[in-house]
Amino acid sequence: MAETTLQDIARYAVLDYYNERVEKTDKAWIKIENTYVVWFTYILGNWKALVSTTVSDGMYYEVTHNAAKEETYLDAYKKWDNITLGAES
C-alpha cells in the first residue's frame, strides 16, 4: 500500500466534506480521483493546501494544519466572479 502524503490527507478531507454535504437525491458523490491539489506549502511542521474538485460548482477548499495544536481545518469557498482589472485594450 502506498504511503499517505499530506496532500492526500487534504484531498481526503475535501472528499469527505463534499460527500457528506452533497444532495443525496442527486447521487453525485465524488471519488478521490475527482480531487486535486492546486497549491501546497509546508513550513516548520505546518502545512496548507488549496484543493479543488472536478465538480463545476465554483467551490474551492483550503485545508490548513496547525502543528502546534495538532489540528487540521477545512475552509470551503465559493468563487463568485473572475474579472480583469485595469486591462488595456
PDB file as gemmi writes it, atoms N, CA and C in Angstrom:
CRYST1    1.000    1.000    1.000  90.00  90.00  90.00 P 1                      
ATOM      1  N   MET A   1       0.846  -1.179   0.000  1.00  0.00           N  
ATOM      2  CA  MET A   1       0.000   0.000   0.000  1.00  0.00           C  
ATOM      3  C   MET A   1       0.890   1.240   0.000  1.00  0.00           C  
ATOM      4  N   ALA A   2       0.500   2.229  -0.783  1.00  0.00           N  
ATOM      5  CA  ALA A   2       1.280   3.457  -0.898  1.00  0.00           C  
ATOM      6  C   ALA A   2       1.165   4.289   0.371  1.00  0.00           C  
ATOM      7  N   GLU A   3       2.217   5.035   0.643  1.00  0.00           N  
ATOM      8  CA  GLU A   3       2.236   5.913   1.812  1.00  0.00           C  
ATOM      9  C   GLU A   3       1.297   7.104   1.586  1.00  0.00           C  
ATOM     10  N   THR A   4       0.559   7.472   2.615  1.00  0.00           N  
ATOM     11  CA  THR A   4      -0.331   8.622   2.532  1.00  0.00           C  
ATOM     12  C   THR A   4       0.487   9.894   2.722  1.00  0.00           C  
ATOM     13  N   THR A   5       0.348  10.825   1.804  1.00  0.00           N  
ATOM     14  CA  THR A   5       1.062  12.094   1.885  1.00  0.00           C  
ATOM     15  C   THR A   5       0.173  13.159   2.523  1.00  0.00           C  
ATOM     16  N   LEU A   6       0.762  14.278   2.877  1.00  0.00           N  
ATOM     17  CA  LEU A   6      -0.008  15.392   3.422  1.00  0.00           C  
ATOM     18  C   LEU A   6      -1.022  15.889   2.394  1.00  0.00           C  
ATOM     19  N   GLN A   7      -0.633  15.880   1.134  1.00  0.00           N  
ATOM     20  CA  GLN A   7      -1.567  16.292   0.088  1.00  0.00           C  
ATOM     21  C   GLN A   7      -2.739  15.313  -0.016  1.00  0.00           C  
ATOM     22  N   ASP A   8      -2.475  14.028   0.189  1.00  0.00           N  
ATOM     23  CA  ASP A   8      -3.563  13.034   0.207  1.00  0.00           C  
ATOM     24  C   ASP A   8      -4.521  13.322   1.360  1.00  0.00           C  
ATOM     25  N   ILE A   9      -3.971  13.665   2.514  1.00  0.00           N  
ATOM     26  CA  ILE A   9      -4.814  13.985   3.674  1.00  0.00           C  
ATOM     27  C   ILE A   9      -5.743  15.140   3.332  1.00  0.00           C  
ATOM     28  N   ALA A  10      -5.206  16.166   2.679  1.00  0.00           N  
ATOM     29  CA  ALA A  10      -6.024  17.318   2.282  1.00  0.00           C  
ATOM     30  C   ALA A  10      -7.094  16.911   1.285  1.00  0.00           C  
ATOM     31  N   ARG A  11      -6.740  16.085   0.304  1.00  0.00           N  
ATOM     32  CA  ARG A  11      -7.710  15.650  -0.704  1.00  0.00           C  
ATOM     33  C   ARG A  11      -8.816  14.805  -0.076  1.00  0.00           C  
ATOM     34  N   TYR A  12      -8.460  13.921   0.842  1.00  0.00           N  
ATOM     35  CA  TYR A  12      -9.482  13.100   1.510  1.00  0.00           C  
ATOM     36  C   TYR A  12     -10.381  13.952   2.407  1.00  0.00           C  
ATOM     37  N   ALA A  13      -9.839  15.004   2.999  1.00  0.00           N  
ATOM     38  CA  ALA A  13     -10.660  15.905   3.811  1.00  0.00           C  
ATOM     39  C   ALA A  13     -11.733  16.560   2.942  1.00  0.00           C  
ATOM     40  N   VAL A  14     -11.350  17.000   1.752  1.00  0.00           N  
ATOM     41  CA  VAL A  14     -12.308  17.610   0.822  1.00  0.00           C  
ATOM     42  C   VAL A  14     -13.304  16.565   0.322  1.00  0.00           C  
ATOM     43  N   LEU A  15     -12.821  15.401   0.013  1.00  0.00           N  
ATOM     44  CA  LEU A  15     -13.706  14.310  -0.431  1.00  0.00           C  
ATOM     45  C   LEU A  15     -14.785  14.033   0.612  1.00  0.00           C  
ATOM     46  N   ASP A  16     -14.394  13.867   1.847  1.00  0.00           N  
ATOM     47  CA  ASP A  16     -15.352  13.593   2.922  1.00  0.00           C  
ATOM     48  C   ASP A  16     -16.317  14.759   3.116  1.00  0.00           C  
ATOM     49  N   TYR A  17     -15.781  15.975   3.102  1.00  0.00           N  
ATOM     50  CA  TYR A  17     -16.617  17.161   3.278  1.00  0.00           C  
ATOM     51  C   TYR A  17     -17.685  17.225   2.180  1.00  0.00           C  
ATOM     52  N   TYR A  18     -17.262  17.070   0.945  1.00  0.00           N  
ATOM     53  CA  TYR A  18     -18.188  17.149  -0.186  1.00  0.00           C  
ATOM     54  C   TYR A  18     -19.251  16.046  -0.107  1.00  0.00           C  
ATOM     55  N   ASN A  19     -18.814  14.821   0.073  1.00  0.00           N  
ATOM     56  CA  ASN A  19     -19.745  13.695   0.058  1.00  0.00           C  
ATOM     57  C   ASN A  19     -20.727  13.716   1.227  1.00  0.00           C  
ATOM     58  N   GLU A  20     -20.342  14.320   2.336  1.00  0.00           N  
ATOM     59  CA  GLU A  20     -21.260  14.438   3.475  1.00  0.00           C  
ATOM     60  C   GLU A  20     -22.323  15.507   3.242  1.00  0.00           C  
ATOM     61  N   ARG A  21     -22.058  16.444   2.322  1.00  0.00           N  
ATOM     62  CA  ARG A  21     -22.961  17.578   2.131  1.00  0.00           C  
ATOM     63  C   ARG A  21     -23.699  17.588   0.797  1.00  0.00           C  
ATOM     64  N   VAL A  22     -23.289  16.760  -0.145  1.00  0.00           N  
ATOM     65  CA  VAL A  22     -23.932  16.751  -1.461  1.00  0.00           C  
ATOM     66  C   VAL A  22     -25.394  16.316  -1.326  1.00  0.00           C  
ATOM     67  N   GLU A  23     -26.227  16.862  -2.173  1.00  0.00           N  
ATOM     68  CA  GLU A  23     -27.644  16.496  -2.170  1.00  0.00           C  
ATOM     69  C   GLU A  23     -27.769  14.991  -2.436  1.00  0.00           C  
ATOM     70  N   LYS A  24     -28.304  14.275  -1.466  1.00  0.00           N  
ATOM     71  CA  LYS A  24     -28.356  12.804  -1.533  1.00  0.00           C  
ATOM     72  C   LYS A  24     -29.148  12.301  -2.734  1.00  0.00           C  
ATOM     73  N   THR A  25     -30.210  13.018  -3.110  1.00  0.00           N  
ATOM     74  CA  THR A  25     -31.030  12.546  -4.227  1.00  0.00           C  
ATOM     75  C   THR A  25     -30.329  12.693  -5.570  1.00  0.00           C  
ATOM     76  N   ASP A  26     -29.287  13.546  -5.628  1.00  0.00           N  
ATOM     77  CA  ASP A  26     -28.531  13.704  -6.873  1.00  0.00           C  
ATOM     78  C   ASP A  26     -27.589  12.526  -7.113  1.00  0.00           C  
ATOM     79  N   LYS A  27     -27.241  11.827  -6.044  1.00  0.00           N  
ATOM     80  CA  LYS A  27     -26.289  10.712  -6.130  1.00  0.00           C  
ATOM     81  C   LYS A  27     -25.019  11.140  -6.875  1.00  0.00           C  
ATOM     82  N   ALA A  28     -24.515  12.294  -6.512  1.00  0.00           N  
ATOM     83  CA  ALA A  28     -23.363  12.882  -7.194  1.00  0.00           C  
ATOM     84  C   ALA A  28     -22.118  12.826  -6.332  1.00  0.00           C  
ATOM     85  N   TRP A  29     -21.916  11.748  -5.609  1.00  0.00           N  
ATOM     86  CA  TRP A  29     -20.731  11.621  -4.771  1.00  0.00           C  
ATOM     87  C   TRP A  29     -19.493  11.582  -5.643  1.00  0.00           C  
ATOM     88  N   ILE A  30     -18.389  12.052  -5.083  1.00  0.00           N  
ATOM     89  CA  ILE A  30     -17.137  12.048  -5.827  1.00  0.00           C  
ATOM     90  C   ILE A  30     -16.178  11.014  -5.235  1.00  0.00           C  
ATOM     91  N   LYS A  31     -15.165  10.695  -6.014  1.00  0.00           N  
ATOM     92  CA  LYS A  31     -14.091   9.793  -5.589  1.00  0.00           C  
ATOM     93  C   LYS A  31     -12.823  10.621  -5.452  1.00  0.00           C  
ATOM     94  N   ILE A  32     -11.805  10.037  -4.865  1.00  0.00           N  
ATOM     95  CA  ILE A  32     -10.534  10.752  -4.661  1.00  0.00           C  
ATOM     96  C   ILE A  32      -9.966  11.240  -5.994  1.00  0.00           C  
ATOM     97  N   GLU A  33     -10.226  10.527  -7.067  1.00  0.00           N  
ATOM     98  CA  GLU A  33      -9.742  10.924  -8.397  1.00  0.00           C  
ATOM     99  C   GLU A  33     -10.363  12.238  -8.865  1.00  0.00           C  
ATOM    100  N   ASN A  34     -11.464  12.642  -8.237  1.00  0.00           N  
ATOM    101  CA  ASN A  34     -12.142  13.885  -8.593  1.00  0.00           C  
ATOM    102  C   ASN A  34     -11.633  15.081  -7.796  1.00  0.00           C  
ATOM    103  N   THR A  35     -10.571  14.901  -7.009  1.00  0.00           N  
ATOM    104  CA  THR A  35      -9.978  15.985  -6.248  1.00  0.00           C  
ATOM    105  C   THR A  35      -8.538  16.193  -6.713  1.00  0.00           C  
ATOM    106  N   TYR A  36      -8.069  17.435  -6.593  1.00  0.00           N  
ATOM    107  CA  TYR A  36      -6.681  17.696  -6.945  1.00  0.00           C  
ATOM    108  C   TYR A  36      -6.164  18.898  -6.158  1.00  0.00           C  
ATOM    109  N   VAL A  37      -4.878  18.902  -5.913  1.00  0.00           N  
ATOM    110  CA  VAL A  37      -4.223  19.980  -5.168  1.00  0.00           C  
ATOM    111  C   VAL A  37      -3.776  21.045  -6.159  1.00  0.00           C  
ATOM    112  N   VAL A  38      -4.218  22.275  -5.927  1.00  0.00           N  
ATOM    113  CA  VAL A  38      -3.857  23.408  -6.771  1.00  0.00           C  
ATOM    114  C   VAL A  38      -2.561  24.040  -6.274  1.00  0.00           C  
ATOM    115  N   TRP A  39      -2.405  24.085  -4.958  1.00  0.00           N  
ATOM    116  CA  TRP A  39      -1.236  24.726  -4.342  1.00  0.00           C  
ATOM    117  C   TRP A  39      -1.001  24.074  -2.992  1.00  0.00           C  
ATOM    118  N   PHE A  40       0.274  23.927  -2.609  1.00  0.00           N  
ATOM    119  CA  PHE A  40       0.613  23.299  -1.330  1.00  0.00           C  
ATOM    120  C   PHE A  40       1.890  23.935  -0.794  1.00  0.00           C  
ATOM    121  N   THR A  41       1.928  24.142   0.539  1.00  0.00           N  
ATOM    122  CA  THR A  41       3.155  24.608   1.180  1.00  0.00           C  
ATOM    123  C   THR A  41       3.310  23.920   2.535  1.00  0.00           C  
ATOM    124  N   TYR A  42       4.546  23.715   2.920  1.00  0.00           N  
ATOM    125  CA  TYR A  42       4.878  23.078   4.194  1.00  0.00           C  
ATOM    126  C   TYR A  42       6.038  23.843   4.804  1.00  0.00           C  
ATOM    127  N   ILE A  43       5.867  24.322   6.042  1.00  0.00           N  
ATOM    128  CA  ILE A  43       6.951  25.038   6.714  1.00  0.00           C  
ATOM    129  C   ILE A  43       6.852  24.811   8.222  1.00  0.00           C  
ATOM    130  N   LEU A  44       7.940  24.407   8.817  1.00  0.00           N  
ATOM    131  CA  LEU A  44       8.058  24.210  10.263  1.00  0.00           C  
ATOM    132  C   LEU A  44       6.936  23.340  10.840  1.00  0.00           C  
ATOM    133  N   GLY A  45       6.568  22.301  10.117  1.00  0.00           N  
ATOM    134  CA  GLY A  45       5.557  21.363  10.607  1.00  0.00           C  
ATOM    135  C   GLY A  45       4.135  21.751  10.284  1.00  0.00           C  
ATOM    136  N   ASN A  46       3.922  22.982   9.837  1.00  0.00           N  
ATOM    137  CA  ASN A  46       2.595  23.431   9.434  1.00  0.00           C  
ATOM    138  C   ASN A  46       2.467  23.280   7.927  1.00  0.00           C  
ATOM    139  N   TRP A  47       1.243  23.054   7.456  1.00  0.00           N  
ATOM    140  CA  TRP A  47       1.046  22.978   6.020  1.00  0.00           C  
ATOM    141  C   TRP A  47      -0.317  23.505   5.627  1.00  0.00           C  
ATOM    142  N   LYS A  48      -0.423  23.871   4.357  1.00  0.00           N  
ATOM    143  CA  LYS A  48      -1.668  24.381   3.802  1.00  0.00           C  
ATOM    144  C   LYS A  48      -1.785  23.878   2.370  1.00  0.00           C  
ATOM    145  N   ALA A  49      -2.998  23.480   2.001  1.00  0.00           N  
ATOM    146  CA  ALA A  49      -3.268  23.033   0.642  1.00  0.00           C  
ATOM    147  C   ALA A  49      -4.533  23.702   0.134  1.00  0.00           C  
ATOM    148  N   LEU A  50      -4.483  24.188  -1.101  1.00  0.00           N  
ATOM    149  CA  LEU A  50      -5.682  24.635  -1.785  1.00  0.00           C  
ATOM    150  C   LEU A  50      -6.098  23.486  -2.690  1.00  0.00           C  
ATOM    151  N   VAL A  51      -7.324  23.026  -2.500  1.00  0.00           N  
ATOM    152  CA  VAL A  51      -7.808  21.829  -3.181  1.00  0.00           C  
ATOM    153  C   VAL A  51      -9.067  22.173  -3.951  1.00  0.00           C  
ATOM    154  N   SER A  52      -9.222  21.572  -5.110  1.00  0.00           N  
ATOM    155  CA  SER A  52     -10.434  21.738  -5.897  1.00  0.00           C  
ATOM    156  C   SER A  52     -10.926  20.361  -6.322  1.00  0.00           C  
ATOM    157  N   THR A  53     -12.087  20.356  -6.976  1.00  0.00           N  
ATOM    158  CA  THR A  53     -12.660  19.109  -7.477  1.00  0.00           C  
ATOM    159  C   THR A  53     -13.029  19.290  -8.944  1.00  0.00           C  
ATOM    160  N   THR A  54     -13.382  18.209  -9.592  1.00  0.00           N  
ATOM    161  CA  THR A  54     -13.820  18.264 -10.980  1.00  0.00           C  
ATOM    162  C   THR A  54     -15.290  18.651 -11.092  1.00  0.00           C  
ATOM    163  N   VAL A  55     -15.958  18.870  -9.969  1.00  0.00           N  
ATOM    164  CA  VAL A  55     -17.359  19.292  -9.973  1.00  0.00           C  
ATOM    165  C   VAL A  55     -17.412  20.760 -10.369  1.00  0.00           C  
ATOM    166  N   SER A  56     -18.263  21.114 -11.305  1.00  0.00           N  
ATOM    167  CA  SER A  56     -18.326  22.504 -11.777  1.00  0.00           C  
ATOM    168  C   SER A  56     -19.305  23.319 -10.933  1.00  0.00           C  
ATOM    169  N   ASP A  57     -18.982  23.453  -9.635  1.00  0.00           N  
ATOM    170  CA  ASP A  57     -19.854  24.183  -8.721  1.00  0.00           C  
ATOM    171  C   ASP A  57     -19.215  25.475  -8.210  1.00  0.00           C  
ATOM    172  N   GLY A  58     -18.015  25.806  -8.691  1.00  0.00           N  
ATOM    173  CA  GLY A  58     -17.355  27.039  -8.289  1.00  0.00           C  
ATOM    174  C   GLY A  58     -16.742  27.005  -6.899  1.00  0.00           C  
ATOM    175  N   MET A  59     -16.699  25.844  -6.267  1.00  0.00           N  
ATOM    176  CA  MET A  59     -16.153  25.734  -4.914  1.00  0.00           C  
ATOM    177  C   MET A  59     -14.649  25.459  -4.958  1.00  0.00           C  
ATOM    178  N   TYR A  60     -13.953  25.965  -3.958  1.00  0.00           N  
ATOM    179  CA  TYR A  60     -12.575  25.533  -3.711  1.00  0.00           C  
ATOM    180  C   TYR A  60     -12.377  25.454  -2.204  1.00  0.00           C  
ATOM    181  N   TYR A  61     -11.363  24.736  -1.788  1.00  0.00           N  
ATOM    182  CA  TYR A  61     -11.199  24.384  -0.386  1.00  0.00           C  
ATOM    183  C   TYR A  61      -9.776  24.672   0.067  1.00  0.00           C  
ATOM    184  N   GLU A  62      -9.669  25.163   1.294  1.00  0.00           N  
ATOM    185  CA  GLU A  62      -8.374  25.433   1.909  1.00  0.00           C  
ATOM    186  C   GLU A  62      -8.262  24.520   3.125  1.00  0.00           C  
ATOM    187  N   VAL A  63      -7.251  23.671   3.129  1.00  0.00           N  
ATOM    188  CA  VAL A  63      -7.016  22.754   4.249  1.00  0.00           C  
ATOM    189  C   VAL A  63      -5.713  23.183   4.905  1.00  0.00           C  
ATOM    190  N   THR A  64      -5.786  23.509   6.210  1.00  0.00           N  
ATOM    191  CA  THR A  64      -4.649  24.033   6.951  1.00  0.00           C  
ATOM    192  C   THR A  64      -4.373  23.145   8.157  1.00  0.00           C  
ATOM    193  N   HIS A  65      -3.109  22.794   8.351  1.00  0.00           N  
ATOM    194  CA  HIS A  65      -2.726  22.004   9.524  1.00  0.00           C  
ATOM    195  C   HIS A  65      -1.881  22.870  10.452  1.00  0.00           C  
ATOM    196  N   ASN A  66      -2.316  22.982  11.708  1.00  0.00           N  
ATOM    197  CA  ASN A  66      -1.601  23.720  12.744  1.00  0.00           C  
ATOM    198  C   ASN A  66      -0.861  22.689  13.599  1.00  0.00           C  
ATOM    199  N   ALA A  67       0.439  22.580  13.412  1.00  0.00           N  
ATOM    200  CA  ALA A  67       1.234  21.561  14.107  1.00  0.00           C  
ATOM    201  C   ALA A  67       1.263  21.774  15.615  1.00  0.00           C  
ATOM    202  N   ALA A  68       1.279  23.026  16.055  1.00  0.00           N  
ATOM    203  CA  ALA A  68       1.353  23.317  17.494  1.00  0.00           C  
ATOM    204  C   ALA A  68       0.130  22.778  18.227  1.00  0.00           C  
ATOM    205  N   LYS A  69      -1.031  22.858  17.595  1.00  0.00           N  
ATOM    206  CA  LYS A  69      -2.271  22.381  18.219  1.00  0.00           C  
ATOM    207  C   LYS A  69      -2.655  20.980  17.744  1.00  0.00           C  
ATOM    208  N   GLU A  70      -1.901  20.460  16.776  1.00  0.00           N  
ATOM    209  CA  GLU A  70      -2.217  19.172  16.162  1.00  0.00           C  
ATOM    210  C   GLU A  70      -3.670  19.149  15.689  1.00  0.00           C  
ATOM    211  N   GLU A  71      -4.056  20.236  14.986  1.00  0.00           N  
ATOM    212  CA  GLU A  71      -5.407  20.372  14.442  1.00  0.00           C  
ATOM    213  C   GLU A  71      -5.326  20.683  12.954  1.00  0.00           C  
ATOM    214  N   THR A  72      -6.311  20.193  12.225  1.00  0.00           N  
ATOM    215  CA  THR A  72      -6.421  20.484  10.799  1.00  0.00           C  
ATOM    216  C   THR A  72      -7.776  21.116  10.555  1.00  0.00           C  
ATOM    217  N   TYR A  73      -7.784  22.173   9.759  1.00  0.00           N  
ATOM    218  CA  TYR A  73      -9.003  22.932   9.481  1.00  0.00           C  
ATOM    219  C   TYR A  73      -9.324  22.882   7.996  1.00  0.00           C  
ATOM    220  N   LEU A  74     -10.606  22.913   7.679  1.00  0.00           N  
ATOM    221  CA  LEU A  74     -11.046  22.970   6.294  1.00  0.00           C  
ATOM    222  C   LEU A  74     -11.965  24.180   6.138  1.00  0.00           C  
ATOM    223  N   ASP A  75     -11.624  25.043   5.188  1.00  0.00           N  
ATOM    224  CA  ASP A  75     -12.471  26.179   4.830  1.00  0.00           C  
ATOM    225  C   ASP A  75     -12.979  25.937   3.411  1.00  0.00           C  
ATOM    226  N   ALA A  76     -14.267  26.155   3.198  1.00  0.00           N  
ATOM    227  CA  ALA A  76     -14.877  25.978   1.884  1.00  0.00           C  
ATOM    228  C   ALA A  76     -15.289  27.345   1.344  1.00  0.00           C  
ATOM    229  N   TYR A  77     -14.927  27.614   0.100  1.00  0.00           N  
ATOM    230  CA  TYR A  77     -15.198  28.904  -0.524  1.00  0.00           C  
ATOM    231  C   TYR A  77     -15.934  28.719  -1.844  1.00  0.00           C  
ATOM    232  N   LYS A  78     -16.729  29.712  -2.189  1.00  0.00           N  
ATOM    233  CA  LYS A  78     -17.431  29.727  -3.468  1.00  0.00           C  
ATOM    234  C   LYS A  78     -16.872  30.862  -4.308  1.00  0.00           C  
ATOM    235  N   LYS A  79     -16.479  30.560  -5.518  1.00  0.00           N  
ATOM    236  CA  LYS A  79     -15.979  31.587  -6.430  1.00  0.00           C  
ATOM    237  C   LYS A  79     -17.176  32.311  -7.045  1.00  0.00           C  
ATOM    238  N   TRP A  80     -17.222  33.612  -6.848  1.00  0.00           N  
ATOM    239  CA  TRP A  80     -18.354  34.392  -7.351  1.00  0.00           C  
ATOM    240  C   TRP A  80     -18.071  35.028  -8.697  1.00  0.00           C  
ATOM    241  N   ASP A  81     -16.820  35.399  -8.923  1.00  0.00           N  
ATOM    242  CA  ASP A  81     -16.553  36.152 -10.135  1.00  0.00           C  
ATOM    243  C   ASP A  81     -15.072  36.057 -10.488  1.00  0.00           C  
ATOM    244  N   ASN A  82     -14.762  36.352 -11.734  1.00  0.00           N  
ATOM    245  CA  ASN A  82     -13.388  36.443 -12.199  1.00  0.00           C  
ATOM    246  C   ASN A  82     -13.373  37.548 -13.231  1.00  0.00           C  
ATOM    247  N   ILE A  83     -12.878  38.709 -12.841  1.00  0.00           N  
ATOM    248  CA  ILE A  83     -12.854  39.854 -13.748  1.00  0.00           C  
ATOM    249  C   ILE A  83     -11.427  40.358 -13.900  1.00  0.00           C  
ATOM    250  N   THR A  84     -11.173  41.043 -14.987  1.00  0.00           N  
ATOM    251  CA  THR A  84      -9.872  41.646 -15.234  1.00  0.00           C  
ATOM    252  C   THR A  84      -9.927  43.101 -14.788  1.00  0.00           C  
ATOM    253  N   LEU A  85      -8.976  43.503 -13.992  1.00  0.00           N  
ATOM    254  CA  LEU A  85      -8.901  44.873 -13.507  1.00  0.00           C  
ATOM    255  C   LEU A  85      -7.784  45.621 -14.215  1.00  0.00           C  
ATOM    256  N   GLY A  86      -8.072  46.833 -14.669  1.00  0.00           N  
ATOM    257  CA  GLY A  86      -7.051  47.672 -15.261  1.00  0.00           C  
ATOM    258  C   GLY A  86      -6.484  47.158 -16.568  1.00  0.00           C  
ATOM    259  N   ALA A  87      -7.241  46.370 -17.303  1.00  0.00           N  
ATOM    260  CA  ALA A  87      -6.746  45.839 -18.566  1.00  0.00           C  
ATOM    261  C   ALA A  87      -6.812  46.908 -19.642  1.00  0.00           C  
ATOM    262  N   GLU A  88      -5.798  46.942 -20.450  1.00  0.00           N  
ATOM    263  CA  GLU A  88      -5.779  47.885 -21.574  1.00  0.00           C  
ATOM    264  C   GLU A  88      -6.217  47.162 -22.830  1.00  0.00           C  
ATOM    265  N   SER A  89      -6.843  47.878 -23.722  1.00  0.00           N  
ATOM    266  CA  SER A  89      -7.324  47.292 -24.982  1.00  0.00           C  
ATOM    267  C   SER A  89      -6.177  47.011 -25.907  1.00  0.00           C  
TER     268      SER A  89                                                      
END                                                                             
